[in-house]
């Protein structure tokens, strides 16, 4: 590679590989990447490396593995691509937090052609052995490591289904896995987090039952939905709940387990109820990877396994329970489906509460995207039929949220 200042600039690199822009975040550590480039280890670009990590941890199908091997070979053959790979690897893995704009980093279009969407997948895969080593030092079972890395296969397939070629766009999301901020334990994924719900949860000292009150700063529409849900704002009939906490009593608007808020205030006695969960408390965020049926028994088994896994292998991570924000917890969707359906049963595993949601994720997950003509959309499953019938009747679906205490 030419060592002149002109050829060592980010602009020259972007031009040579066909990136349509130079992200501001690439400026960081650029000089260091240049200095260490010549001595850098690029074995992560070799076919043998990909075959090894695939056999041990990834278990990708042959077609996907072949495309990744071809991408590594393409990068290895060109100085500028190797330098960009090294630089992006440094930015992602040699800093405490990856750059916020990494989801929008440009692709090296001209240098890699149809393989360009796999460029950042190759960069991410360079850290698979390091992640496995970190897990091993904590005694984390190899199966958890393999299951956690299943997301790579899931999102490779998602890209192929949508674009017709292999690729990967979820760099920020997958950095949670590589930064040891997410683990898959059984059917579900768990991410240490702080509770963000606008609710206060109290537990009875006598019976153990829960009383859930809305925070006072939430604005509700007349239909009981948070104002702004589905981009519908009510300017005339909005109301706000109350939440009054004294030494004697706690008064507020209760939220039922199905997510319904009661407009009539309710009062409990402070000496018989204790705080159980509120905003900022440590919890485990629950994510549902899209790789098969979501059987209720598998989910419950996953909750139970996670409740044992974290104290055993990661005792420094406290948590009071689980929280989830998902289209699967949309309360109106749950009411449309039989109580025996996996979605309805999954909702019953949580105490739901209202949020300002939309139907975007529902349509993306069920139809791939929101159909331009709902009347002509496919109706080949019960879920698709109930969604279309409900929305075509003038109603709205939205995502929801819920919590589950230990």
Secondary structure as GFF3:
##gff-version 3
##sequence-region A 1 406
A	DSSP	alpha_helix	10	17	.	.	.	ID=ss1
A	DSSP	three_ten_helix	24	27	.	.	.	ID=ss2
A	DSSP	alpha_helix	30	37	.	.	.	ID=ss3
A	DSSP	three_ten_helix	43	45	.	.	.	ID=ss4
A	DSSP	alpha_helix	47	53	.	.	.	ID=ss5
A	DSSP	pi_helix	54	58	.	.	.	ID=ss6
A	DSSP	alpha_helix	62	76	.	.	.	ID=ss7
A	DSSP	alpha_helix	79	93	.	.	.	ID=ss8
A	DSSP	three_ten_helix	102	104	.	.	.	ID=ss9
A	DSSP	alpha_helix	109	112	.	.	.	ID=ss10
A	DSSP	three_ten_helix	113	118	.	.	.	ID=ss11
A	DSSP	alpha_helix	119	125	.	.	.	ID=ss12
A	DSSP	alpha_helix	128	137	.	.	.	ID=ss13
A	DSSP	alpha_helix	142	148	.	.	.	ID=ss14
A	DSSP	alpha_helix	150	163	.	.	.	ID=ss15
A	DSSP	alpha_helix	171	178	.	.	.	ID=ss16
A	DSSP	beta_strand	183	185	.	.	.	ID=ss17
A	DSSP	beta_strand	188	194	.	.	.	ID=ss18
A	DSSP	beta_strand	199	204	.	.	.	ID=ss19
A	DSSP	beta_strand	210	214	.	.	.	ID=ss20
A	DSSP	beta_strand	219	220	.	.	.	ID=ss21
A	DSSP	three_ten_helix	229	231	.	.	.	ID=ss22
A	DSSP	beta_strand	239	240	.	.	.	ID=ss23
A	DSSP	beta_strand	243	245	.	.	.	ID=ss24
A	DSSP	beta_strand	249	252	.	.	.	ID=ss25
A	DSSP	beta_strand	266	269	.	.	.	ID=ss26
A	DSSP	three_ten_helix	270	272	.	.	.	ID=ss27
A	DSSP	beta_strand	273	277	.	.	.	ID=ss28
A	DSSP	beta_strand	282	287	.	.	.	ID=ss29
A	DSSP	alpha_helix	296	313	.	.	.	ID=ss30
A	DSSP	beta_strand	321	326	.	.	.	ID=ss31
A	DSSP	three_ten_helix	327	329	.	.	.	ID=ss32
A	DSSP	alpha_helix	331	336	.	.	.	ID=ss33
A	DSSP	alpha_helix	342	348	.	.	.	ID=ss34
A	DSSP	beta_strand	351	353	.	.	.	ID=ss35
A	DSSP	alpha_helix	360	367	.	.	.	ID=ss36
A	DSSP	three_ten_helix	374	376	.	.	.	ID=ss37
A	DSSP	alpha_helix	382	392	.	.	.	ID=ss38
A	DSSP	beta_strand	400	405	.	.	.	ID=ss39
###
